Amino acid sequence: MALGSGRCHYHPERPGLGICVECRNVICTECTTQFEGINRCAKCLQARLAAARSLVDRKDWSFGNILLALIAVALLFGSFYGIAALAQK
């Protein structure tokens, strides 16, 4: 459906209620979902949900995180050892 037609992009027989802020398609009352106070169609809302889920599913302890933790522990013990060595002099 064309943006200026006033008919729902997904249901051409229905009048449009609003415009999805992400894909800019005209949508009817059945297709409209308010998220964060803004009209979005089901397709765009599903894409936002998939993006949010991918952030939750990330690995907390990757190889880089473990390496940084080991370096931090080595620096911490090294600084304690250095301070102890200076205190004995």
Protein Blocks (a to p, Z undefined) as FASTA:
>chain_A
ZZklopafklmmbccfbdcfklopacdfklpcceehiacdfklmmmmmmmmmmmmmpcfb
dfklmmmmmmmmmmmmmmmmmmmmmmmZZ
